[in-house]
Amino acid sequence: MDYLQMTAPCGLDCFNCTFYLAREDNEAMQQVEKWSEQLNIPIATMLCRGCRNHDGQIPLQKHLFGDEHRCAAYECSKDKKVAFCGECEDFPCDHLHPLADKAQTLPHNTKVFNLCLINRMGLEKWATSKAGEVRTTYFSKPWSLAE
């Protein structure tokens, strides 16, 4: 797997995302089908190949926000010619600000943590040994300051 291509500049691990996995994983596809029915959005619009492969215009985001919608973090990373926001002299910035809206269903609050791990561990090691754990912890473990 090309982890550079499948990790968003903001640090989201596209390769672990349900909308990406659904293309080959039956369980993920069942979840996408459920969301598709609930939201009345075509399955094809919900499937994703990662933001780098869509040049920052994810089909679902275009559907929800219009064809002109662009991800600010993606565009900024392109303008500054950095692979990841964590390489930028302005890191962290407001493009990576944690959000409460939909935090229970979207992994956007893991961005800065992932970017710090990528900087410390390297992309390949983070992708193969830590990214999935971060996502699982975020969605399934209770918040605690203790181990």
Backbone as JSON Lines, residues from 0, in Angstrom:
{"i":0,"aa":"M","n":[0.84,-1.18,0.0],"ca":[0.0,0.0,0.0],"c":[0.89,1.24,0.0]}
{"i":1,"aa":"D","n":[0.46,2.21,-0.74],"ca":[1.17,3.49,-0.79],"c":[0.6,4.39,0.32]}
{"i":2,"aa":"Y","n":[1.23,4.36,1.48],"ca":[0.7,5.08,2.64],"c":[0.76,6.59,2.46]}
{"i":3,"aa":"L","n":[1.71,7.09,1.71],"ca":[1.74,8.53,1.44],"c":[0.49,8.93,0.67]}
{"i":4,"aa":"Q","n":[0.17,8.17,-0.37],"ca":[-1.0,8.48,-1.2],"c":[-2.3,8.29,-0.41]}
{"i":5,"aa":"M","n":[-2.3,7.36,0.52],"ca":[-3.54,7.03,1.24],"c":[-3.62,7.63,2.64]}
{"i":6,"aa":"T","n":[-2.78,8.62,2.94],"ca":[-2.89,9.39,4.17],"c":[-3.07,10.84,3.77]}
{"i":7,"aa":"A","n":[-4.14,11.45,4.26],"ca":[-4.44,12.84,3.92],"c":[-3.36,13.76,4.48]}
{"i":8,"aa":"P","n":[-3.12,14.9,3.84],"ca":[-2.15,15.86,4.38],"c":[-2.44,16.24,5.83]}
{"i":9,"aa":"C","n":[-3.71,16.21,6.22],"ca":[-4.1,16.58,7.58],"c":[-3.85,15.47,8.59]}
{"i":10,"aa":"G","n":[-3.47,14.27,8.13],"ca":[-3.17,13.18,9.04],"c":[-4.24,12.12,9.15]}
{"i":11,"aa":"L","n":[-5.34,12.27,8.43],"ca":[-6.37,11.22,8.46],"c":[-5.89,10.02,7.67]}
{"i":12,"aa":"D","n":[-6.12,8.85,8.22],"ca":[-5.69,7.59,7.61],"c":[-6.79,7.07,6.69]}
{"i":13,"aa":"C","n":[-6.76,7.5,5.46],"ca":[-7.77,7.12,4.47],"c":[-7.87,5.6,4.34]}
{"i":14,"aa":"F","n":[-6.75,4.91,4.48],"ca":[-6.71,3.45,4.31],"c":[-7.48,2.7,5.39]}
{"i":15,"aa":"N","n":[-7.88,3.36,6.47],"ca":[-8.69,2.75,7.52],"c":[-10.13,3.24,7.51]}
{"i":16,"aa":"C","n":[-10.49,4.09,6.57],"ca":[-11.81,4.71,6.53],"c":[-12.84,3.76,5.93]}
{"i":17,"aa":"T","n":[-14.01,3.72,6.52],"ca":[-15.11,2.87,6.04],"c":[-15.44,3.15,4.58]}
{"i":18,"aa":"F","n":[-15.41,4.41,4.18],"ca":[-15.77,4.77,2.8],"c":[-14.72,4.28,1.79]}
{"i":19,"aa":"Y","n":[-13.5,4.09,2.23],"ca":[-12.46,3.51,1.39],"c":[-12.53,1.98,1.45]}
{"i":20,"aa":"L","n":[-12.62,1.45,2.64],"ca":[-12.61,0.0,2.84],"c":[-13.81,-0.69,2.18]}
{"i":21,"aa":"A","n":[-14.92,0.01,2.05],"ca":[-16.15,-0.58,1.51],"c":[-15.97,-1.11,0.1]}
{"i":22,"aa":"R","n":[-14.99,-0.63,-0.61],"ca":[-14.75,-1.09,-1.97],"c":[-14.33,-2.57,-2.0]}
{"i":23,"aa":"E","n":[-13.79,-3.08,-0.88],"ca":[-13.33,-4.47,-0.85],"c":[-13.75,-5.24,0.39]}
{"i":24,"aa":"D","n":[-14.38,-4.58,1.35],"ca":[-14.73,-5.21,2.62],"c":[-16.25,-5.24,2.79]}
{"i":25,"aa":"N","n":[-16.82,-6.44,2.93],"ca":[-18.28,-6.58,3.01],"c":[-18.88,-5.88,4.21]}
{"i":26,"aa":"E","n":[-18.23,-5.96,5.36],"ca":[-18.75,-5.31,6.57],"c":[-18.77,-3.79,6.4]}
{"i":27,"aa":"A","n":[-17.72,-3.25,5.85],"ca":[-17.67,-1.81,5.6],"c":[-18.74,-1.42,4.57]}
{"i":28,"aa":"M","n":[-18.92,-2.23,3.54],"ca":[-19.94,-1.94,2.53],"c":[-21.33,-1.96,3.14]}
{"i":29,"aa":"Q","n":[-21.58,-2.88,4.04],"ca":[-22.88,-2.92,4.71],"c":[-23.13,-1.63,5.48]}
{"i":30,"aa":"Q","n":[-22.1,-1.1,6.12],"ca":[-22.24,0.17,6.85],"c":[-22.52,1.31,5.88]}
{"i":31,"aa":"V","n":[-21.8,1.35,4.78],"ca":[-22.02,2.4,3.77],"c":[-23.43,2.29,3.19]}
{"i":32,"aa":"E","n":[-23.88,1.07,2.94],"ca":[-25.25,0.88,2.43],"c":[-26.28,1.39,3.43]}
{"i":33,"aa":"K","n":[-26.05,1.15,4.71],"ca":[-26.95,1.64,5.76],"c":[-26.98,3.17,5.76]}
{"i":34,"aa":"W","n":[-25.8,3.79,5.74],"ca":[-25.73,5.26,5.72],"c":[-26.35,5.81,4.45]}
{"i":35,"aa":"S","n":[-26.11,5.13,3.34],"ca":[-26.67,5.57,2.05],"c":[-28.19,5.62,2.12]}
{"i":36,"aa":"E","n":[-28.78,4.59,2.68],"ca":[-30.24,4.55,2.82],"c":[-30.73,5.62,3.79]}
{"i":37,"aa":"Q","n":[-30.07,5.75,4.93],"ca":[-30.48,6.74,5.93],"c":[-30.39,8.17,5.4]}
{"i":38,"aa":"L","n":[-29.35,8.45,4.64],"ca":[-29.08,9.82,4.18],"c":[-29.59,10.1,2.77]}
{"i":39,"aa":"N","n":[-30.08,9.04,2.12],"ca":[-30.56,9.15,0.74],"c":[-29.47,9.7,-0.19]}
{"i":40,"aa":"I","n":[-28.29,9.11,-0.05],"ca":[-27.14,9.48,-0.88],"c":[-26.68,8.21,-1.6]}
{"i":41,"aa":"P","n":[-26.48,8.28,-2.91],"ca":[-26.05,7.08,-3.65],"c":[-24.75,6.49,-3.1]}
{"i":42,"aa":"I","n":[-24.68,5.18,-3.08],"ca":[-23.48,4.49,-2.59],"c":[-22.24,4.94,-3.36]}
{"i":43,"aa":"A","n":[-22.35,5.07,-4.66],"ca":[-21.2,5.48,-5.48],"c":[-20.65,6.84,-5.03]}
{"i":44,"aa":"T","n":[-21.51,7.71,-4.55],"ca":[-21.09,9.03,-4.06],"c":[-20.37,8.92,-2.72]}
{"i":45,"aa":"M","n":[-20.7,7.89,-1.96],"ca":[-20.11,7.74,-0.64],"c":[-18.75,7.04,-0.67]}
{"i":46,"aa":"L","n":[-18.5,6.25,-1.7],"ca":[-17.23,5.53,-1.79],"c":[-16.09,6.51,-2.09]}
{"i":47,"aa":"C","n":[-14.93,6.24,-1.52],"ca":[-13.82,7.18,-1.61],"c":[-12.52,6.44,-1.89]}
{"i":48,"aa":"R","n":[-11.62,7.09,-2.6],"ca":[-10.29,6.55,-2.89],"c":[-9.21,7.32,-2.14]}
{"i":49,"aa":"G","n":[-9.59,8.17,-1.19],"ca":[-8.64,8.99,-0.44],"c":[-8.53,10.37,-1.03]}
{"i":50,"aa":"C","n":[-8.32,11.37,-0.19],"ca":[-8.37,12.75,-0.67],"c":[-7.29,13.07,-1.69]}
{"i":51,"aa":"R","n":[-6.11,12.47,-1.57],"ca":[-5.06,12.74,-2.56],"c":[-5.47,12.22,-3.94]}
{"i":52,"aa":"N","n":[-6.15,11.08,-3.97],"ca":[-6.61,10.51,-5.24],"c":[-7.78,11.28,-5.84]}
{"i":53,"aa":"H","n":[-8.45,12.06,-5.03],"ca":[-9.56,12.91,-5.51],"c":[-9.14,14.37,-5.59]}
{"i":54,"aa":"D","n":[-7.85,14.65,-5.5],"ca":[-7.33,16.01,-5.5],"c":[-8.08,16.91,-4.52]}
{"i":55,"aa":"G","n":[-8.32,16.36,-3.33],"ca":[-8.94,17.13,-2.26],"c":[-10.44,17.32,-2.38]}
{"i":56,"aa":"Q","n":[-11.05,16.75,-3.39],"ca":[-12.5,16.9,-3.56],"c":[-13.17,15.53,-3.43]}
{"i":57,"aa":"I","n":[-13.4,15.14,-2.19],"ca":[-14.04,13.87,-1.89],"c":[-15.47,13.89,-2.45]}
{"i":58,"aa":"P","n":[-15.89,12.84,-3.16],"ca":[-17.24,12.84,-3.76],"c":[-18.37,13.15,-2.76]}
{"i":59,"aa":"L","n":[-18.31,12.58,-1.57],"ca":[-19.37,12.83,-0.59],"c":[-19.38,14.3,-0.17]}
{"i":60,"aa":"Q","n":[-18.22,14.89,0.03],"ca":[-18.16,16.3,0.4],"c":[-18.67,17.18,-0.73]}
{"i":61,"aa":"K","n":[-18.33,16.85,-1.96],"ca":[-18.85,17.6,-3.11],"c":[-20.37,17.51,-3.15]}
{"i":62,"aa":"H","n":[-20.89,16.32,-2.86],"ca":[-22.34,16.11,-2.85],"c":[-23.0,16.98,-1.78]}
{"i":63,"aa":"L","n":[-22.39,17.01,-0.61],"ca":[-22.97,17.74,0.52],"c":[-22.76,19.25,0.45]}
{"i":64,"aa":"F","n":[-21.59,19.68,-0.05],"ca":[-21.22,21.09,0.02],"c":[-21.1,21.78,-1.32]}
{"i":65,"aa":"G","n":[-21.27,21.04,-2.41],"ca":[-21.21,21.64,-3.74],"c":[-19.89,21.36,-4.44]}
{"i":66,"aa":"D","n":[-19.9,21.48,-5.75],"ca":[-18.74,21.17,-6.58],"c":[-17.53,22.06,-6.31]}
{"i":67,"aa":"E","n":[-17.77,23.24,-5.79],"ca":[-16.67,24.18,-5.55],"c":[-16.0,23.97,-4.19]}
{"i":68,"aa":"H","n":[-16.55,23.09,-3.36],"ca":[-15.98,22.86,-2.02],"c":[-14.56,22.33,-2.13]}
{"i":69,"aa":"R","n":[-13.66,22.92,-1.38],"ca":[-12.27,22.47,-1.31],"c":[-11.87,22.36,0.15]}
{"i":70,"aa":"C","n":[-11.13,21.35,0.5],"ca":[-10.62,21.18,1.86],"c":[-9.49,22.18,2.09]}
{"i":71,"aa":"A","n":[-9.64,23.03,3.09],"ca":[-8.65,24.08,3.36],"c":[-7.27,23.49,3.69]}
{"i":72,"aa":"A","n":[-7.24,22.43,4.48],"ca":[-5.95,21.82,4.85],"c":[-5.28,21.21,3.62]}
{"i":73,"aa":"Y","n":[-6.05,20.56,2.76],"ca":[-5.5,19.97,1.55],"c":[-4.93,21.06,0.65]}
{"i":74,"aa":"E","n":[-5.71,22.1,0.41],"ca":[-5.28,23.19,-0.46],"c":[-4.04,23.89,0.1]}
{"i":75,"aa":"C","n":[-4.01,24.12,1.4],"ca":[-2.88,24.78,2.03],"c":[-1.61,23.93,1.88]}
{"i":76,"aa":"S","n":[-1.73,22.62,2.1],"ca":[-0.56,21.75,1.97],"c":[-0.02,21.76,0.54]}
{"i":77,"aa":"K","n":[-0.93,21.83,-0.44],"ca":[-0.49,21.92,-1.84],"c":[0.23,23.24,-2.09]}
{"i":78,"aa":"D","n":[-0.36,24.33,-1.6],"ca":[0.24,25.66,-1.79],"c":[1.62,25.75,-1.16]}
{"i":79,"aa":"K","n":[1.77,25.14,0.01],"ca":[3.05,25.22,0.74],"c":[4.02,24.11,0.35]}
{"i":80,"aa":"K","n":[3.55,23.21,-0.53],"ca":[4.37,22.12,-1.03],"c":[4.91,21.22,0.09]}
{"i":81,"aa":"V","n":[4.01,20.87,1.02],"ca":[4.37,19.92,2.08],"c":[3.48,18.68,1.92]}
{"i":82,"aa":"A","n":[4.03,17.53,2.21],"ca":[3.25,16.29,2.12],"c":[2.23,16.21,3.24]}
{"i":83,"aa":"F","n":[2.61,16.7,4.42],"ca":[1.75,16.66,5.6],"c":[1.77,17.99,6.32]}
{"i":84,"aa":"C","n":[0.66,18.35,6.9],"ca":[0.57,19.6,7.66],"c":[1.6,19.66,8.78]}
{"i":85,"aa":"G","n":[1.98,18.52,9.32],"ca":[2.97,18.47,10.38],"c":[4.35,18.94,9.96]}
{"i":86,"aa":"E","n":[4.6,19.05,8.65],"ca":[5.88,19.54,8.13],"c":[5.89,21.05,7.99]}
{"i":87,"aa":"C","n":[4.76,21.69,8.16],"ca":[4.61,23.13,7.92],"c":[5.13,23.93,9.12]}
{"i":88,"aa":"E","n":[5.72,25.08,8.83],"ca":[6.23,25.95,9.9],"c":[5.09,26.54,10.73]}
{"i":89,"aa":"D","n":[3.86,26.53,10.21],"ca":[2.71,27.06,10.95],"c":[1.94,25.98,11.71]}
{"i":90,"aa":"F","n":[2.43,24.75,11.7],"ca":[1.75,23.63,12.39],"c":[1.83,23.82,13.9]}
{"i":91,"aa":"P","n":[0.73,23.6,14.62],"ca":[-0.64,23.38,14.14],"c":[-1.32,24.71,13.85]}
{"i":92,"aa":"C","n":[-2.26,24.68,12.93],"ca":[-2.98,25.9,12.58],"c":[-4.49,25.64,12.64]}
{"i":93,"aa":"D","n":[-5.26,26.66,12.35],"ca":[-6.71,26.54,12.47],"c":[-7.33,25.59,11.45]}
{"i":94,"aa":"H","n":[-6.6,25.22,10.4],"ca":[-7.13,24.22,9.47],"c":[-7.28,22.86,10.15]}
{"i":95,"aa":"L","n":[-6.59,22.67,11.26],"ca":[-6.59,21.4,11.99],"c":[-7.33,21.49,13.32]}
{"i":96,"aa":"H","n":[-8.03,22.57,13.52],"ca":[-8.73,22.8,14.79],"c":[-9.69,21.65,15.1]}
{"i":97,"aa":"P","n":[-9.68,21.12,16.33],"ca":[-10.63,20.06,16.68],"c":[-12.06,20.6,16.64]}
{"i":98,"aa":"L","n":[-12.97,19.75,16.23],"ca":[-14.37,20.14,16.09],"c":[-15.26,19.23,16.92]}
{"i":99,"aa":"A","n":[-16.29,19.81,17.52],"ca":[-17.25,19.01,18.28],"c":[-18.31,18.42,17.36]}
{"i":100,"aa":"D","n":[-18.66,19.14,16.29],"ca":[-19.69,18.68,15.38],"c":[-19.32,17.34,14.75]}
{"i":101,"aa":"K","n":[-20.16,16.36,14.95],"ca":[-20.0,15.01,14.4],"c":[-18.74,14.29,14.91]}
{"i":102,"aa":"A","n":[-18.21,14.73,16.01],"ca":[-17.0,14.09,16.56],"c":[-17.25,12.62,16.89]}
{"i":103,"aa":"Q","n":[-18.48,12.27,17.19],"ca":[-18.79,10.89,17.53],"c":[-18.76,9.96,16.32]}
{"i":104,"aa":"T","n":[-18.82,10.53,15.1],"ca":[-18.84,9.69,13.9],"c":[-17.71,9.95,12.93]}
{"i":105,"aa":"L","n":[-17.01,11.07,13.07],"ca":[-15.91,11.41,12.15],"c":[-14.6,11.53,12.92]}
{"i":106,"aa":"P","n":[-13.49,11.07,12.33],"ca":[-12.21,11.05,13.05],"c":[-11.42,12.35,12.95]}
{"i":107,"aa":"H","n":[-12.07,13.48,12.65],"ca":[-11.31,14.71,12.42],"c":[-10.52,15.18,13.64]}
{"i":108,"aa":"N","n":[-10.88,14.77,14.83],"ca":[-10.15,15.22,16.01],"c":[-8.85,14.42,16.23]}
{"i":109,"aa":"T","n":[-8.58,13.45,15.39],"ca":[-7.33,12.68,15.5],"c":[-6.22,13.27,14.65]}
{"i":110,"aa":"K","n":[-6.49,14.3,13.87],"ca":[-5.53,14.82,12.91],"c":[-4.2,15.22,13.54]}
{"i":111,"aa":"V","n":[-4.21,16.1,14.51],"ca":[-2.97,16.61,15.09],"c":[-2.19,15.48,15.77]}
{"i":112,"aa":"F","n":[-2.89,14.62,16.47],"ca":[-2.24,13.48,17.12],"c":[-1.56,12.6,16.07]}
{"i":113,"aa":"N","n":[-2.28,12.28,15.0],"ca":[-1.69,11.47,13.94],"c":[-0.48,12.15,13.32]}
{"i":114,"aa":"L","n":[-0.57,13.44,13.05],"ca":[0.56,14.15,12.45],"c":[1.78,14.13,13.36]}
{"i":115,"aa":"C","n":[1.57,14.28,14.66],"ca":[2.69,14.21,15.61],"c":[3.3,12.8,15.61]}
{"i":116,"aa":"L","n":[2.45,11.79,15.53],"ca":[2.96,10.41,15.48],"c":[3.72,10.15,14.18]}
{"i":117,"aa":"I","n":[3.21,10.66,13.06],"ca":[3.91,10.51,11.78],"c":[5.29,11.17,11.87]}
{"i":118,"aa":"N","n":[5.35,12.37,12.45],"ca":[6.63,13.06,12.61],"c":[7.59,12.25,13.48]}
{"i":119,"aa":"R","n":[7.08,11.66,14.54],"ca":[7.94,10.94,15.48],"c":[8.31,9.54,14.99]}
{"i":120,"aa":"M","n":[7.32,8.82,14.43],"ca":[7.52,7.41,14.08],"c":[7.93,7.2,12.63]}
{"i":121,"aa":"G","n":[7.58,8.14,11.76],"ca":[7.7,7.94,10.32],"c":[6.39,7.4,9.79]}
{"i":122,"aa":"L","n":[6.1,7.71,8.55],"ca":[4.82,7.36,7.96],"c":[4.55,5.86,7.94]}
{"i":123,"aa":"E","n":[5.48,5.09,7.44],"ca":[5.28,3.64,7.29],"c":[5.03,2.97,8.64]}
{"i":124,"aa":"K","n":[5.85,3.28,9.63],"ca":[5.68,2.65,10.95],"c":[4.36,3.07,11.58]}
{"i":125,"aa":"W","n":[4.0,4.35,11.49],"ca":[2.71,4.82,12.01],"c":[1.57,4.08,11.31]}
{"i":126,"aa":"A","n":[1.62,4.02,9.98],"ca":[0.54,3.42,9.2],"c":[0.35,1.95,9.52]}
{"i":127,"aa":"T","n":[1.44,1.23,9.69],"ca":[1.33,-0.22,9.89],"c":[1.16,-0.63,11.35]}
{"i":128,"aa":"S","n":[1.54,0.24,12.29],"ca":[1.49,-0.21,13.69],"c":[0.63,0.65,14.61]}
{"i":129,"aa":"K","n":[0.24,1.85,14.19],"ca":[-0.42,2.74,15.14],"c":[-1.74,3.35,14.64]}
{"i":130,"aa":"A","n":[-1.86,3.63,13.36],"ca":[-3.02,4.35,12.83],"c":[-4.34,3.66,13.16]}
{"i":131,"aa":"G","n":[-4.41,2.37,12.95],"ca":[-5.64,1.63,13.25],"c":[-5.98,1.66,14.73]}
{"i":132,"aa":"E","n":[-4.95,1.58,15.56],"ca":[-5.16,1.64,17.01],"c":[-5.7,3.0,17.43]}
{"i":133,"aa":"V","n":[-5.18,4.06,16.84],"ca":[-5.67,5.41,17.17],"c":[-7.14,5.52,16.82]}
{"i":134,"aa":"R","n":[-7.52,5.06,15.63],"ca":[-8.91,5.12,15.19],"c":[-9.81,4.28,16.1]}
{"i":135,"aa":"T","n":[-9.39,3.06,16.42],"ca":[-10.18,2.19,17.28],"c":[-10.35,2.81,18.66]}
{"i":136,"aa":"T","n":[-9.27,3.34,19.22],"ca":[-9.35,3.98,20.54],"c":[-10.31,5.15,20.51]}
{"i":137,"aa":"Y","n":[-10.2,5.98,19.47],"ca":[-11.04,7.18,19.35],"c":[-12.52,6.82,19.34]}
{"i":138,"aa":"F","n":[-12.88,5.77,18.61],"ca":[-14.29,5.43,18.46],"c":[-14.83,4.44,19.49]}
{"i":139,"aa":"S","n":[-13.95,3.74,20.22],"ca":[-14.49,2.68,21.07],"c":[-14.07,2.7,22.53]}
{"i":140,"aa":"K","n":[-13.09,3.49,22.89],"ca":[-12.63,3.49,24.28],"c":[-13.14,4.73,25.0]}
{"i":141,"aa":"P","n":[-13.47,4.6,26.28],"ca":[-13.89,5.78,27.04],"c":[-12.72,6.73,27.27]}
{"i":142,"aa":"W","n":[-13.01,7.99,27.32],"ca":[-11.98,9.0,27.57],"c":[-11.5,8.88,29.0]}
{"i":143,"aa":"S","n":[-10.17,8.91,29.17],"ca":[-9.59,8.78,30.5],"c":[-8.18,9.35,30.5]}
{"i":144,"aa":"L","n":[-7.77,9.89,31.63],"ca":[-6.39,10.32,31.8],"c":[-5.51,9.19,32.31]}
{"i":145,"aa":"A","n":[-6.15,8.13,32.78],"ca":[-5.43,6.95,33.26],"c":[-5.19,5.99,32.11]}
{"i":146,"aa":"E","n":[-4.26,5.07,32.31],"ca":[-3.99,4.07,31.26],"c":[-5.08,3.1,31.14]}
